[in-house]
Amino acid sequence: MTTSDSEPKYVISIAARIIGIETHTLRYYEKLGLVRPYRSSGKVRYYSEQDIALLRHIKTLMNDMGVNPAGAEVVIHMAKKMSEMQDEINDLTSELELLRQDETADTKGTKKKKK
Protein backbone atom coordinates (compact mmCIF):
# COMPACT_ATOMS: atom_id res chain seq x y z
CA MET A 1 0.00 0.00 0.00
CA THR A 2 1.10 3.52 -0.68
CA THR A 3 1.58 6.41 1.71
CA SER A 4 -1.72 7.90 0.56
CA ASP A 5 -3.41 4.68 1.71
CA SER A 6 -2.36 5.45 5.28
CA GLU A 7 -3.54 9.06 5.13
CA PRO A 8 -6.53 9.60 7.45
CA LYS A 9 -9.43 10.98 5.43
CA TYR A 10 -12.81 9.47 6.33
CA VAL A 11 -14.85 10.49 9.36
CA ILE A 12 -16.58 7.69 11.22
CA SER A 13 -19.96 8.09 9.48
CA ILE A 14 -18.42 7.88 6.01
CA ALA A 15 -16.16 4.95 6.99
CA ALA A 16 -19.17 3.09 8.38
CA ARG A 17 -21.14 3.70 5.19
CA ILE A 18 -18.22 2.52 3.00
CA ILE A 19 -17.87 -0.70 5.00
CA GLY A 20 -21.58 -1.26 5.48
CA ILE A 21 -21.71 -1.27 9.27
CA GLU A 22 -22.99 1.05 11.98
CA THR A 23 -20.85 3.74 13.61
CA HIS A 24 -21.30 2.12 17.03
CA THR A 25 -19.76 -1.05 15.57
CA LEU A 26 -16.68 0.93 14.53
CA ARG A 27 -16.44 2.37 18.05
CA TYR A 28 -16.75 -1.16 19.44
CA TYR A 29 -13.96 -2.44 17.16
CA GLU A 30 -11.80 0.46 18.33
CA LYS A 31 -12.59 -0.32 21.97
CA LEU A 32 -11.49 -3.92 21.37
CA GLY A 33 -8.24 -2.65 19.84
CA LEU A 34 -8.96 -4.13 16.40
CA VAL A 35 -8.49 -0.76 14.72
CA ARG A 36 -6.90 2.51 15.78
CA PRO A 37 -8.15 5.44 13.73
CA TYR A 38 -6.30 8.74 13.68
CA ARG A 39 -7.69 11.24 16.19
CA SER A 40 -7.67 14.95 15.45
CA SER A 41 -6.98 17.51 18.16
CA GLY A 42 -10.76 17.76 18.54
CA LYS A 43 -10.89 13.94 19.08
CA VAL A 44 -12.62 13.32 15.73
CA ARG A 45 -11.88 9.84 14.35
CA TYR A 46 -10.44 9.68 10.84
CA TYR A 47 -10.00 6.42 8.94
CA SER A 48 -7.49 5.75 6.16
CA GLU A 49 -7.78 3.39 3.19
CA GLN A 50 -5.67 0.90 5.19
CA ASP A 51 -8.16 1.16 8.07
CA ILE A 52 -11.06 0.61 5.65
CA ALA A 53 -9.38 -2.52 4.22
CA LEU A 54 -8.72 -3.83 7.74
CA LEU A 55 -12.30 -3.14 8.79
CA ARG A 56 -13.64 -4.96 5.74
CA HIS A 57 -11.49 -7.93 6.72
CA ILE A 58 -12.80 -7.78 10.30
CA LYS A 59 -16.38 -7.57 9.04
CA THR A 60 -15.82 -10.63 6.84
CA LEU A 61 -14.28 -12.59 9.71
CA MET A 62 -17.02 -11.74 12.17
CA ASN A 63 -20.14 -11.58 10.02
CA ASP A 64 -19.46 -14.04 7.22
CA MET A 65 -17.20 -16.55 8.97
CA GLY A 66 -18.64 -16.41 12.47
CA VAL A 67 -15.38 -15.52 14.19
CA ASN A 68 -15.84 -13.80 17.55
CA PRO A 69 -14.01 -10.52 18.35
CA ALA A 70 -11.20 -12.26 20.22
CA GLY A 71 -10.71 -14.66 17.31
CA ALA A 72 -10.70 -11.77 14.84
CA GLU A 73 -8.00 -10.08 16.90
CA VAL A 74 -5.88 -13.24 16.87
CA VAL A 75 -6.32 -13.68 13.11
CA ILE A 76 -5.40 -10.05 12.42
CA HIS A 77 -2.33 -10.13 14.66
CA MET A 78 -1.18 -13.44 13.15
CA ALA A 79 -1.63 -12.09 9.60
CA LYS A 80 0.39 -8.99 10.50
CA LYS A 81 3.14 -11.12 12.05
CA MET A 82 3.19 -13.41 9.02
CA SER A 83 3.52 -10.41 6.72
CA GLU A 84 6.42 -9.07 8.79
CA MET A 85 8.08 -12.49 8.73
CA GLN A 86 7.63 -12.74 4.95
CA ASP A 87 9.26 -9.32 4.55
CA GLU A 88 12.17 -10.51 6.68
CA ILE A 89 12.49 -13.71 4.64
CA ASN A 90 12.51 -11.66 1.44
CA ASP A 91 15.23 -9.38 2.82
CA LEU A 92 17.35 -12.33 3.95
CA THR A 93 16.87 -14.09 0.61
CA SER A 94 18.02 -10.97 -1.24
CA GLU A 95 21.03 -10.65 1.05
CA LEU A 96 21.92 -14.32 0.56
CA GLU A 97 21.67 -13.95 -3.21
CA LEU A 98 24.05 -10.96 -3.11
CA LEU A 99 26.51 -12.92 -0.98
CA ARG A 100 26.36 -15.84 -3.41
CA GLN A 101 26.98 -13.50 -6.34
CA ASP A 102 29.95 -11.98 -4.54
CA GLU A 103 31.31 -15.43 -3.74
CA THR A 104 30.87 -16.55 -7.34
CA ALA A 105 32.65 -13.42 -8.59
CA ASP A 106 35.50 -13.98 -6.11
CA THR A 107 35.82 -17.62 -7.15
CA LYS A 108 35.96 -16.73 -10.85
CA GLY A 109 38.52 -14.02 -10.13
CA THR A 110 40.71 -16.49 -8.21
CA LYS A 111 40.59 -19.05 -11.05
CA LYS A 112 41.68 -16.43 -13.56
CA LYS A 113 44.63 -15.37 -11.40
CA LYS A 114 45.88 -18.99 -11.11
CA LYS A 115 46.28 -19.36 -14.88
N, C-alpha and C positions, 0 to 999 in steps of 0.2 A: 504494500500500500504506500501511497505517496504521502508527503507532508501535508498536502491539502486534505487528505482523508482523516488526519488527526486534528484538523482545525475545528474547534467547537462552533457550531452554527445553527443548530435547531433548538428552540425552546421546547420544554417538556410536552406541550400540547401538540406541536407539530411532529415531534419524534414519536409520540404515541399514535398519532394518525398514520404516519408512514409505516409503522410496524403492525398496526392493527390491534392495539391493546389500549387499556385505559391508563390515564395518568397515574392513578393510585397504584397500578401494577408496576409502573416504572419506579415509583417511590419505594415500593416494597422490594423490588430487585436491588435498588440502591442500599436500602437498609440491610439486606442480606449480604451486601458486599459483592454482588455479582457484576455490578457496573459502577463506575465512578465518573459521573459527568463533571465537566468543568463548572465551577461556580464563580459567577461574577462577584464584584465587590458588594453588590446588592443581594447576593445569595440566590440569584436566578440560575437555574440549571440550564446548561447548554450541552447538547449532544453532537458528537462528530460522526462522520461516515463510519469510522471504525466502531464507535459505540452502537450505531444503528445495526451494523453487521453482527456484532456480538449479541445484541438484543434479539435479533431475528433468530440467531442460533439458540439462545435461551428459550425463546418462545417455542421453537420446534422441539427442543428437548422436553420441555414441560407439558406442552399442550398436545403435541402429536405423538410423542413417544412415552408419555406417562412418567417421566423422570421427576422426582420430587426436587425441591429447591436445593437440598443438601447434595443430592446426586448431580444436579446441574453444575453446582460449584465444583465438585470433584472433576467432572468431565472437562469443564473449562480450564481448570488449573492444570490438568494432565495434558490437554491439548497445547496449552501455552508452553509447558515444560518440554513436550515432545518437539515443538517447533524450535525452541532454543537449542535443544540437543541436536537437531538436524542441522541447524546453522553451524554449530560447533563441529560436527562431523564434516560438513562441507569445507569449513576453514582448514581443518586438519588434513583432509584429503588434498586440498590445493597445496598446502605446505609440503606434504609428502611428495606430491608430483614434482614440485620445484626442486626438492632435495634429490630426487631420482634423476632429474634432468641434469643437475649440477654434477652428480656422481658419474653419470654417463659421459658428460663432457670432459670431466677430469680423466676418466679411464681412457677415452679416445686420445686425449692429449698426451698421456703417458705412453701409449702404444706408439704414437708417432715419434716421440723423443727417443725411444729405444732403437729405432731403425737406423 
